[in-house]
Amino acid sequence: MALTGRTALLAALGALVVGLLLPSRTGIGLVTGAVLVAVAVDLVLAAPVRRLRIERGGDTTVRLGESATVELTVTNPSGRPLRGLVRDAWAPSAWLPGAAEAASRHTLALPGGERRRITTVLTPTRRGDHHAHRVTVRSLGPLGLAGRQGSHLVPWTVRALPPFTSRKHLPSRLARLRELDGRTSVLTRGQGTEFDSLREYLPGDDVRSIDWRASARRSTVAVRTWRPERDRHILVVLDTGRTSAGRVGDAPRLDAALDAALLLTALATRAGDRVDLLAHDTRKRVAVAGSSAHEVLPAFTNAMAGLEPALHETDMRSLVSTALRMAPHRSLIVLLTGLDAAPAEDGLRPLLPLLTKRHEVVLASVADPRLDELAAGRGTLEAVYGAAAAEQTRADRRATAERLTRHGATVLDAPPARIAPALADTYLALKAAGRL
C-alpha cells in the first residue's frame, strides 16, 4: 500500500513517541524508537508509486516455441529517486516452466524526472492470446528498511501463433512443383492441365501428345507439352471436435492438423491456387476466404492461433453443408479429421458422397505412433494384451479408411511427423495426375 508524505510523517512521530514511552533502563526504548523512526523516514523518502507513468510496447505476435519481447517504459515524475523492484505479471502459459519468477522481476533505479525502459521476454507454451496482468512496483527508501508498493493496469496482448514446424519440407516440395509447372523438362497431361508449348518427340513420350499437324510442317515429330492448371480452388476443413482433442505425444491431434494445413497452404499458393479455410465442430469456428496469395498464409496462421478442440462430437451434417457453401464449384476439399470407427462410420461416411459427387476429396488423419510401439510388445502378459488392443485399433482404422476410399475419397493416415509432408505429396500427386 502506498503512503503519502503526510501519513509517513505522522507514522514517524508516532513511532518516536512510542519509543520514548517504552522503558529505557536498558536502552531498549530508545533503540526501538530509533529503529521505528528510521523505518518511518524510509517510508517518507521512498519515491511515490501511484504517480508513476507506465507504458507498454514491443511484440504482439510470436510463433509458439519462440520468444517475444515486451517493453515497459517507466517514467518517474516526482523529485525523489526511485529504487526498487518491478514485477511484470503474465499468465503462467506465457513462460517456460519455472522461468516466470526470474523473467518477470526486474530491479529499477530511476532518478526523479527521468524514465527507464524494462524488457520482459516471453516464451509462450500454448497457442492463443496471452494477456498482461498488473505491473507491481515496490519503491524502497534510502536505507532499504521499508518502502511503498502499488500496482498499475497496463494492458497488452501477445498472440502465440502455430509453430509451422513443417516449413522445413517446403523447399523439396517446391522443387517438385517447379517440375510440374513446366519450369523443367518434366511435363504431364490430364484433366487438370492446359496446353503449354511444342517440343521435339523423345523416346518414352506419350504418343497421344503428338501434334501431327505441327509435325507435318517440320522435319521432326512434335509433341504438345502440358502444365497443370493454375487458380484452382482448395478448401481446407479442420474438424475441431472431440477427436481432435486426443493427445498424440505431448500435443493434441489438432496441432498436427494445423501444421499440415499450413504446409499445404504455403505450397498451393506458390502453385497459383486459391486456398480457403474452415474450422468446424458443432458450429463454424473459423472461416477465412478470399484472401490474396500474399495474405492467405498470415491470415490462416492468425485465425488458427485461437483454435482449441471442442469436447463434443462434430456435427458432420453441418460441417459438410458449410463446406459445400464455401465451395460451390469443383474444388479440392481437404478434411483433416479422425478415423475413429464410430464417428467416421456414423457421421462422415453417409455424407461423403455429397462431397465426392462434385469435388476431389482428401481425408487426412493424425495417427498415434504409440500404436506401433504397443503392437510390437511381447514378453509379458500386459505387453501381449496391449499389442492385441493396438493391432485391433489399427485394423479398425484400416477398415474405416478402405470404406471411405470406396466412396471416392483419398485417405491418409500418418503420424504427426509425417502427416504434413504426406498431405503435400498427395496434393502434388493429384496435380500431376491432372485431377485438380
RODRENVO-847764 format. One record per residue (C-alpha): residue number from 1; residue in one letter; x, z negated, y. Coordinates in pm, whole numbers, plus 50000, padded with zeros to 5 digits. Example, Ala and Ser with C-alpha at 12.3 -4.5 7.8 and 13.67 -1.06 7.14 Angstrom:
<pts>
(pt 1; "A"; (51230; 49220; 49550)),
(pt 2; "S"; (51367; 49286; 49894)),
</pts>
This chain:
<pts>
(pt 1; "M"; (50000; 50000; 50000)),
(pt 2; "A"; (50140; 50092; 50343)),
(pt 3; "L"; (50181; 49815; 50603)),
(pt 4; "T"; (50156; 49864; 50977)),
(pt 5; "G"; (50427; 49725; 51201)),
(pt 6; "R"; (50193; 49453; 51335)),
(pt 7; "T"; (50092; 49345; 50983)),
(pt 8; "A"; (50454; 49328; 50874)),
(pt 9; "L"; (50549; 49122; 51179)),
(pt 10; "L"; (50271; 48874; 51111)),
(pt 11; "A"; (50387; 48853; 50749)),
(pt 12; "A"; (50741; 48776; 50867)),
(pt 13; "L"; (50624; 48496; 51097)),
(pt 14; "G"; (50407; 48353; 50822)),
(pt 15; "A"; (50699; 48361; 50579)),
(pt 16; "L"; (50918; 48177; 50831)),
(pt 17; "V"; (50657; 47905; 50885)),
(pt 18; "V"; (50612; 47861; 50510)),
(pt 19; "G"; (50985; 47836; 50463)),
(pt 20; "L"; (51020; 47569; 50731)),
(pt 21; "L"; (50736; 47362; 50590)),
(pt 22; "L"; (50885; 47354; 50240)),
(pt 23; "P"; (51102; 47052; 50151)),
(pt 24; "S"; (51454; 47109; 50290)),
(pt 25; "R"; (51653; 46824; 50131)),
(pt 26; "T"; (51836; 47068; 49906)),
(pt 27; "G"; (51813; 47364; 50143)),
(pt 28; "I"; (51556; 47533; 49920)),
(pt 29; "G"; (51306; 47562; 50205)),
(pt 30; "L"; (51550; 47730; 50441)),
(pt 31; "V"; (51678; 47969; 50174)),
(pt 32; "T"; (51327; 48060; 50067)),
(pt 33; "G"; (51224; 48112; 50427)),
(pt 34; "A"; (51526; 48332; 50494)),
(pt 35; "V"; (51451; 48549; 50188)),
(pt 36; "L"; (51089; 48586; 50287)),
(pt 37; "V"; (51187; 48675; 50641)),
(pt 38; "A"; (51433; 48936; 50510)),
(pt 39; "V"; (51162; 49086; 50292)),
(pt 40; "A"; (50919; 49097; 50583)),
(pt 41; "V"; (51176; 49254; 50812)),
(pt 42; "D"; (51248; 49516; 50546)),
(pt 43; "L"; (50880; 49598; 50544)),
(pt 44; "V"; (50877; 49628; 50923)),
(pt 45; "L"; (51178; 49859; 50934)),
(pt 46; "A"; (51073; 50084; 50642)),
(pt 47; "A"; (50954; 50423; 50764)),
(pt 48; "P"; (50575; 50469; 50752)),
(pt 49; "V"; (50443; 50673; 50459)),
(pt 50; "R"; (50096; 50772; 50573)),
(pt 51; "R"; (50228; 50967; 50871)),
(pt 52; "L"; (50449; 51194; 50661)),
(pt 53; "R"; (50356; 51562; 50658)),
(pt 54; "I"; (50398; 51727; 50316)),
(pt 55; "E"; (50355; 52097; 50241)),
(pt 56; "R"; (50396; 52299; 49922)),
(pt 57; "G"; (50539; 52640; 49839)),
(pt 58; "G"; (50702; 52829; 49554)),
(pt 59; "D"; (50589; 53000; 49235)),
(pt 60; "T"; (50224; 53044; 49148)),
(pt 61; "T"; (50271; 53215; 48810)),
(pt 62; "V"; (50518; 53179; 48524)),
(pt 63; "R"; (50538; 53311; 48169)),
(pt 64; "L"; (50492; 53048; 47902)),
(pt 65; "G"; (50831; 52913; 47798)),
(pt 66; "E"; (50997; 52996; 48131)),
(pt 67; "S"; (51044; 52768; 48432)),
(pt 68; "A"; (50864; 52775; 48768)),
(pt 69; "T"; (50997; 52628; 49091)),
(pt 70; "V"; (50763; 52444; 49328)),
(pt 71; "E"; (50892; 52315; 49662)),
(pt 72; "L"; (50779; 52017; 49868)),
(pt 73; "T"; (50864; 52019; 50239)),
(pt 74; "V"; (50853; 51661; 50371)),
(pt 75; "T"; (50851; 51602; 50749)),
(pt 76; "N"; (50913; 51256; 50896)),
(pt 77; "P"; (50752; 51241; 51243)),
(pt 78; "S"; (50836; 50872; 51302)),
(pt 79; "G"; (51151; 50744; 51473)),
(pt 80; "R"; (51260; 50544; 51170)),
(pt 81; "P"; (51468; 50697; 50889)),
(pt 82; "L"; (51300; 50723; 50550)),
(pt 83; "R"; (51498; 50621; 50246)),
(pt 84; "G"; (51318; 50606; 49916)),
(pt 85; "L"; (51164; 50786; 49620)),
(pt 86; "V"; (50919; 51073; 49583)),
(pt 87; "R"; (50711; 51135; 49270)),
(pt 88; "D"; (50556; 51483; 49235)),
(pt 89; "A"; (50288; 51431; 48970)),
(pt 90; "W"; (50154; 51714; 48750)),
(pt 91; "A"; (49959; 51731; 48425)),
(pt 92; "P"; (50167; 51645; 48113)),
(pt 93; "S"; (50140; 52004; 47986)),
(pt 94; "A"; (50336; 52126; 48289)),
(pt 95; "W"; (50656; 51975; 48147)),
(pt 96; "L"; (50858; 51995; 47832)),
(pt 97; "P"; (50805; 51688; 47610)),
(pt 98; "G"; (50998; 51392; 47750)),
(pt 99; "A"; (51104; 51574; 48068)),
(pt 100; "A"; (50827; 51463; 48304)),
(pt 101; "E"; (50982; 51130; 48405)),
(pt 102; "A"; (51311; 51276; 48522)),
(pt 103; "A"; (51180; 51608; 48659)),
(pt 104; "S"; (50900; 51460; 48870)),
(pt 105; "R"; (51104; 51193; 49055)),
(pt 106; "H"; (51333; 51263; 49349)),
(pt 107; "T"; (51540; 51048; 49583)),
(pt 108; "L"; (51496; 51118; 49954)),
(pt 109; "A"; (51694; 51032; 50269)),
(pt 110; "L"; (51513; 51168; 50573)),
(pt 111; "P"; (51606; 51077; 50932)),
(pt 112; "G"; (51328; 51042; 51185)),
(pt 113; "G"; (51202; 51368; 51332)),
(pt 114; "E"; (51357; 51582; 51058)),
(pt 115; "R"; (51237; 51744; 50735)),
(pt 116; "R"; (51373; 51797; 50387)),
(pt 117; "R"; (51288; 52029; 50100)),
(pt 118; "I"; (51245; 51893; 49747)),
(pt 119; "T"; (51240; 52121; 49442)),
(pt 120; "T"; (51035; 52044; 49131)),
(pt 121; "V"; (51100; 52255; 48820)),
(pt 122; "L"; (50803; 52301; 48586)),
(pt 123; "T"; (50818; 52436; 48230)),
(pt 124; "P"; (50457; 52462; 48107)),
(pt 125; "T"; (50387; 52419; 47737)),
(pt 126; "R"; (50033; 52563; 47746)),
(pt 127; "R"; (49877; 52877; 47887)),
(pt 128; "G"; (49637; 52847; 48178)),
(pt 129; "D"; (49624; 52681; 48519)),
(pt 130; "H"; (49831; 52369; 48586)),
(pt 131; "H"; (49726; 52170; 48893)),
(pt 132; "A"; (49936; 51937; 49104)),
(pt 133; "H"; (49822; 51576; 49136)),
(pt 134; "R"; (49923; 51329; 49405)),
(pt 135; "V"; (50260; 51316; 49576)),
(pt 136; "T"; (50358; 50948; 49591)),
(pt 137; "V"; (50625; 50832; 49836)),
(pt 138; "R"; (50793; 50490; 49828)),
(pt 139; "S"; (50975; 50412; 50154)),
(pt 140; "L"; (51236; 50134; 50125)),
(pt 141; "G"; (51365; 49911; 50402)),
(pt 142; "P"; (51736; 49897; 50503)),
(pt 143; "L"; (51804; 49609; 50263)),
(pt 144; "G"; (51613; 49762; 49975)),
(pt 145; "L"; (51422; 49439; 49920)),
(pt 146; "A"; (51077; 49576; 50000)),
(pt 147; "G"; (50908; 49894; 50102)),
(pt 148; "R"; (50588; 50081; 50162)),
(pt 149; "Q"; (50412; 50316; 49924)),
(pt 150; "G"; (50141; 50575; 49969)),
(pt 151; "S"; (50010; 50898; 49817)),
(pt 152; "H"; (49924; 51238; 49961)),
(pt 153; "L"; (49699; 51506; 49812)),
(pt 154; "V"; (49894; 51832; 49830)),
(pt 155; "P"; (49709; 52085; 49609)),
(pt 156; "W"; (49893; 52363; 49425)),
(pt 157; "T"; (49832; 52562; 49108)),
(pt 158; "V"; (50077; 52730; 48874)),
(pt 159; "R"; (49929; 52968; 48618)),
(pt 160; "A"; (50113; 52992; 48285)),
(pt 161; "L"; (50081; 53348; 48152)),
(pt 162; "P"; (50115; 53462; 47790)),
(pt 163; "P"; (50484; 53489; 47700)),
(pt 164; "F"; (50474; 53853; 47574)),
(pt 165; "T"; (50745; 53792; 47318)),
(pt 166; "S"; (50673; 54128; 47150)),
(pt 167; "R"; (50815; 54309; 47454)),
(pt 168; "K"; (51138; 54347; 47253)),
(pt 169; "H"; (50959; 54601; 47030)),
(pt 170; "L"; (50859; 54824; 47322)),
(pt 171; "P"; (51178; 55038; 47359)),
(pt 172; "S"; (51173; 55158; 46997)),
(pt 173; "R"; (50802; 55244; 47017)),
(pt 174; "L"; (50851; 55426; 47346)),
(pt 175; "A"; (51121; 55639; 47181)),
(pt 176; "R"; (50871; 55736; 46911)),
(pt 177; "L"; (50613; 55806; 47180)),
(pt 178; "R"; (50852; 56042; 47358)),
(pt 179; "E"; (50882; 56238; 47036)),
(pt 180; "L"; (50505; 56263; 47004)),
(pt 181; "D"; (50471; 56355; 47370)),
(pt 182; "G"; (50686; 56665; 47327)),
(pt 183; "R"; (50998; 56539; 47502)),
(pt 184; "T"; (51193; 56617; 47183)),
(pt 185; "S"; (51152; 56893; 46925)),
(pt 186; "V"; (50914; 56693; 46704)),
(pt 187; "L"; (50557; 56807; 46783)),
(pt 188; "T"; (50229; 56760; 46598)),
(pt 189; "R"; (49887; 56917; 46571)),
(pt 190; "G"; (49549; 56760; 46510)),
(pt 191; "Q"; (49208; 56685; 46659)),
(pt 192; "G"; (49353; 56486; 46946)),
(pt 193; "T"; (49619; 56738; 47051)),
(pt 194; "E"; (49640; 57017; 47305)),
(pt 195; "F"; (49847; 57334; 47333)),
(pt 196; "D"; (50188; 57285; 47489)),
(pt 197; "S"; (50414; 57591; 47451)),
(pt 198; "L"; (50555; 57860; 47222)),
(pt 199; "R"; (50885; 57849; 47035)),
(pt 200; "E"; (51061; 58032; 46753)),
(pt 201; "Y"; (50944; 57964; 46399)),
(pt 202; "L"; (51163; 57728; 46197)),
(pt 203; "P"; (51158; 57672; 45821)),
(pt 204; "G"; (50909; 57397; 45741)),
(pt 205; "D"; (50673; 57471; 46032)),
(pt 206; "D"; (50302; 57481; 45957)),
(pt 207; "V"; (50209; 57846; 45915)),
(pt 208; "R"; (49875; 57771; 46077)),
(pt 209; "S"; (50065; 57723; 46404)),
(pt 210; "I"; (50199; 58082; 46404)),
(pt 211; "D"; (50077; 58279; 46706)),
(pt 212; "W"; (50054; 58629; 46558)),
(pt 213; "R"; (49964; 58795; 46886)),
(pt 214; "A"; (50265; 58648; 47061)),
(pt 215; "S"; (50485; 58731; 46761)),
(pt 216; "A"; (50380; 59097; 46787)),
(pt 217; "R"; (50518; 59110; 47140)),
(pt 218; "R"; (50860; 58980; 47042)),
(pt 219; "S"; (51114; 59035; 46767)),
(pt 220; "T"; (51076; 58684; 46619)),
(pt 221; "V"; (50788; 58482; 46480)),
(pt 222; "A"; (50644; 58249; 46745)),
(pt 223; "V"; (50463; 57923; 46675)),
(pt 224; "R"; (50245; 57717; 46901)),
(pt 225; "T"; (50357; 57363; 46977)),
(pt 226; "W"; (50112; 57087; 47047)),
(pt 227; "R"; (50128; 56750; 47214)),
(pt 228; "P"; (49893; 56452; 47192)),
(pt 229; "E"; (49617; 56446; 47450)),
(pt 230; "R"; (49653; 56201; 47734)),
(pt 231; "D"; (49394; 56000; 47920)),
(pt 232; "R"; (49225; 55874; 47603)),
(pt 233; "H"; (49021; 55553; 47625)),
(pt 234; "I"; (49123; 55239; 47437)),
(pt 235; "L"; (48917; 54921; 47429)),
(pt 236; "V"; (49098; 54605; 47313)),
(pt 237; "V"; (48847; 54345; 47189)),
(pt 238; "L"; (48961; 53986; 47137)),
(pt 239; "D"; (48746; 53769; 46912)),
(pt 240; "T"; (48784; 53423; 47070)),
(pt 241; "G"; (48550; 53247; 46828)),
(pt 242; "R"; (48618; 52977; 46571)),
(pt 243; "T"; (48859; 53174; 46351)),
(pt 244; "S"; (49092; 53237; 46648)),
(pt 245; "A"; (49147; 52861; 46682)),
(pt 246; "G"; (49313; 52829; 46341)),
(pt 247; "R"; (49678; 52738; 46383)),
(pt 248; "V"; (49944; 52957; 46228)),
(pt 249; "G"; (50275; 52779; 46260)),
(pt 250; "D"; (50269; 52588; 46587)),
(pt 251; "A"; (50023; 52811; 46777)),
(pt 252; "P"; (49661; 52925; 46735)),
(pt 253; "R"; (49590; 53272; 46599)),
(pt 254; "L"; (49463; 53374; 46941)),
(pt 255; "D"; (49813; 53354; 47089)),
(pt 256; "A"; (49949; 53608; 46838)),
(pt 257; "A"; (49649; 53832; 46907)),
(pt 258; "L"; (49718; 53819; 47281)),
(pt 259; "D"; (50079; 53917; 47223)),
(pt 260; "A"; (49977; 54214; 47006)),
(pt 261; "A"; (49724; 54325; 47267)),
(pt 262; "L"; (49988; 54319; 47540)),
(pt 263; "L"; (50233; 54533; 47341)),
(pt 264; "L"; (49961; 54787; 47261)),
(pt 265; "T"; (49855; 54794; 47627)),
(pt 266; "A"; (50210; 54849; 47752)),
(pt 267; "L"; (50261; 55132; 47502)),
(pt 268; "A"; (49925; 55301; 47562)),
(pt 269; "T"; (49960; 55301; 47940)),
(pt 270; "R"; (50302; 55466; 47904)),
(pt 271; "A"; (50129; 55729; 47690)),
(pt 272; "G"; (49887; 55801; 47972)),
(pt 273; "D"; (49584; 55641; 47806)),
(pt 274; "R"; (49329; 55418; 47976)),
(pt 275; "V"; (49302; 55065; 47837)),
(pt 276; "D"; (49021; 54813; 47891)),
(pt 277; "L"; (48992; 54455; 47767)),
(pt 278; "L"; (48705; 54248; 47630)),
(pt 279; "A"; (48720; 53886; 47511)),
(pt 280; "H"; (48404; 53761; 47342)),
(pt 281; "D"; (48272; 53481; 47121)),
(pt 282; "T"; (47910; 53374; 47172)),
(pt 283; "R"; (47923; 53548; 47509)),
(pt 284; "K"; (48155; 53767; 47710)),
(pt 285; "R"; (48451; 53558; 47828)),
(pt 286; "V"; (48668; 53822; 47996)),
(pt 287; "A"; (48622; 54190; 48074)),
(pt 288; "V"; (48886; 54398; 48252)),
(pt 289; "A"; (48802; 54765; 48304)),
(pt 290; "G"; (48903; 55047; 48532)),
(pt 291; "S"; (49249; 54921; 48627)),
(pt 292; "S"; (49510; 55179; 48723)),
(pt 293; "A"; (49811; 55238; 48499)),
(pt 294; "H"; (50048; 55019; 48700)),
(pt 295; "E"; (49791; 54740; 48740)),
(pt 296; "V"; (49648; 54716; 48390)),
(pt 297; "L"; (49921; 54505; 48228)),
(pt 298; "P"; (49934; 54243; 48510)),
(pt 299; "A"; (49554; 54235; 48511)),
(pt 300; "F"; (49538; 54177; 48134)),
(pt 301; "T"; (49810; 53912; 48146)),
(pt 302; "N"; (49634; 53724; 48424)),
(pt 303; "A"; (49296; 53743; 48250)),
(pt 304; "M"; (49441; 53624; 47918)),
(pt 305; "A"; (49610; 53320; 48073)),
(pt 306; "G"; (49297; 53108; 48072)),
(pt 307; "L"; (49153; 53219; 47738)),
(pt 308; "E"; (49101; 52942; 47485)),
(pt 309; "P"; (48941; 52962; 47139)),
(pt 310; "A"; (48578; 52857; 47120)),
(pt 311; "L"; (48496; 52619; 46836)),
(pt 312; "H"; (48185; 52801; 46717)),
(pt 313; "E"; (48105; 53120; 46529)),
(pt 314; "T"; (48134; 53450; 46711)),
(pt 315; "D"; (47809; 53635; 46782)),
(pt 316; "M"; (47916; 53967; 46633)),
(pt 317; "R"; (47596; 54145; 46730)),
(pt 318; "S"; (47652; 54059; 47094)),
(pt 319; "L"; (48023; 54147; 47068)),
(pt 320; "V"; (47952; 54491; 46920)),
(pt 321; "S"; (47679; 54573; 47173)),
(pt 322; "T"; (47905; 54472; 47462)),
(pt 323; "A"; (48189; 54683; 47322)),
(pt 324; "L"; (47958; 54986; 47291)),
(pt 325; "R"; (47852; 54946; 47653)),
(pt 326; "M"; (48214; 54936; 47766)),
(pt 327; "A"; (48300; 55242; 47552)),
(pt 328; "P"; (48012; 55490; 47597)),
(pt 329; "H"; (48230; 55787; 47490)),
(pt 330; "R"; (48462; 55836; 47196)),
(pt 331; "S"; (48737; 55575; 47214)),
(pt 332; "L"; (48983; 55378; 47010)),
(pt 333; "I"; (48838; 55029; 46965)),
(pt 334; "V"; (49092; 54770; 46856)),
(pt 335; "L"; (48924; 54450; 46738)),
(pt 336; "L"; (49156; 54152; 46693)),
(pt 337; "T"; (48958; 53919; 46469)),
(pt 338; "G"; (48980; 53723; 46146)),
(pt 339; "L"; (48949; 53840; 45786)),
(pt 340; "D"; (48788; 53522; 45656)),
(pt 341; "A"; (48538; 53633; 45396)),
(pt 342; "A"; (48219; 53472; 45527)),
(pt 343; "P"; (48238; 53573; 45898)),
(pt 344; "A"; (48366; 53922; 45818)),
(pt 345; "E"; (48115; 53992; 45541)),
(pt 346; "D"; (47807; 53840; 45703)),
(pt 347; "G"; (47879; 53906; 46068)),
(pt 348; "L"; (48104; 54210; 46110)),
(pt 349; "R"; (48056; 54437; 45808)),
(pt 350; "P"; (47684; 54515; 45863)),
(pt 351; "L"; (47758; 54612; 46226)),
(pt 352; "L"; (48079; 54806; 46168)),
(pt 353; "P"; (47905; 55145; 46113)),
(pt 354; "L"; (47772; 55122; 46470)),
(pt 355; "L"; (48133; 55134; 46591)),
(pt 356; "T"; (48281; 55381; 46342)),
(pt 357; "K"; (47996; 55630; 46389)),
(pt 358; "R"; (48135; 55736; 46727)),
(pt 359; "H"; (48471; 55564; 46767)),
(pt 360; "E"; (48804; 55525; 46594)),
(pt 361; "V"; (48820; 55156; 46493)),
(pt 362; "V"; (49121; 54940; 46413)),
(pt 363; "L"; (49069; 54584; 46289)),
(pt 364; "A"; (49377; 54363; 46323)),
(pt 365; "S"; (49400; 54012; 46180)),
(pt 366; "V"; (49673; 53747; 46201)),
(pt 367; "A"; (49771; 53632; 45852)),
(pt 368; "D"; (49920; 53293; 45773)),
(pt 369; "P"; (50273; 53331; 45628)),
(pt 370; "R"; (50229; 52987; 45475)),
(pt 371; "L"; (50004; 53151; 45213)),
(pt 372; "D"; (50301; 53350; 45079)),
(pt 373; "E"; (50509; 53034; 45058)),
(pt 374; "L"; (50234; 52845; 44875)),
(pt 375; "A"; (50167; 53134; 44638)),
(pt 376; "A"; (50530; 53121; 44522)),
(pt 377; "G"; (50514; 52748; 44450)),
(pt 378; "R"; (50593; 52628; 44099)),
(pt 379; "G"; (50743; 52326; 43925)),
(pt 380; "T"; (50482; 52056; 43995)),
(pt 381; "L"; (50109; 52026; 43935)),
(pt 382; "E"; (50046; 52009; 44308)),
(pt 383; "A"; (50254; 52323; 44371)),
(pt 384; "V"; (50069; 52514; 44098)),
(pt 385; "Y"; (49729; 52419; 44239)),
(pt 386; "G"; (49850; 52519; 44585)),
(pt 387; "A"; (49973; 52854; 44452)),
(pt 388; "A"; (49638; 52922; 44285)),
(pt 389; "A"; (49445; 52842; 44605)),
(pt 390; "A"; (49679; 53057; 44816)),
(pt 391; "E"; (49653; 53351; 44576)),
(pt 392; "Q"; (49275; 53327; 44577)),
(pt 393; "T"; (49272; 53329; 44956)),
(pt 394; "R"; (49499; 53633; 44968)),
(pt 395; "A"; (49280; 53814; 44713)),
(pt 396; "D"; (48969; 53739; 44921)),
(pt 397; "R"; (49136; 53878; 45233)),
(pt 398; "R"; (49244; 54195; 45050)),
(pt 399; "A"; (48893; 54245; 44915)),
(pt 400; "T"; (48743; 54198; 45260)),
(pt 401; "A"; (48991; 54445; 45408)),
(pt 402; "E"; (48906; 54704; 45143)),
(pt 403; "R"; (48533; 54674; 45209)),
(pt 404; "L"; (48586; 54712; 45583)),
(pt 405; "T"; (48809; 55013; 45522)),
(pt 406; "R"; (48531; 55182; 45325)),
(pt 407; "H"; (48322; 55169; 45641)),
(pt 408; "G"; (48578; 55384; 45823)),
(pt 409; "A"; (48798; 55124; 45992)),
(pt 410; "T"; (49175; 55093; 45976)),
(pt 411; "V"; (49255; 54733; 45877)),
(pt 412; "L"; (49577; 54545; 45948)),
(pt 413; "D"; (49660; 54202; 45813)),
(pt 414; "A"; (50004; 54081; 45921)),
(pt 415; "P"; (50174; 53751; 46010)),
(pt 416; "P"; (50233; 53656; 46376)),
(pt 417; "A"; (50585; 53801; 46384)),
(pt 418; "R"; (50463; 54139; 46254)),
(pt 419; "I"; (50112; 54185; 46394)),
(pt 420; "A"; (50222; 54323; 46734)),
(pt 421; "P"; (50465; 54591; 46608)),
(pt 422; "A"; (50228; 54678; 46323)),
(pt 423; "L"; (49946; 54741; 46570)),
(pt 424; "A"; (50175; 54952; 46789)),
(pt 425; "D"; (50281; 55157; 46487)),
(pt 426; "T"; (49918; 55212; 46388)),
(pt 427; "Y"; (49841; 55339; 46738)),
(pt 428; "L"; (50132; 55583; 46720)),
(pt 429; "A"; (50028; 55697; 46372)),
(pt 430; "L"; (49673; 55770; 46493)),
(pt 431; "K"; (49814; 55960; 46786)),
(pt 432; "A"; (50049; 56159; 46564)),
(pt 433; "A"; (49762; 56246; 46331)),
(pt 434; "G"; (49552; 56367; 46623)),
(pt 435; "R"; (49282; 56107; 46566)),
(pt 436; "L"; (49278; 55995; 46932)),
</pts>
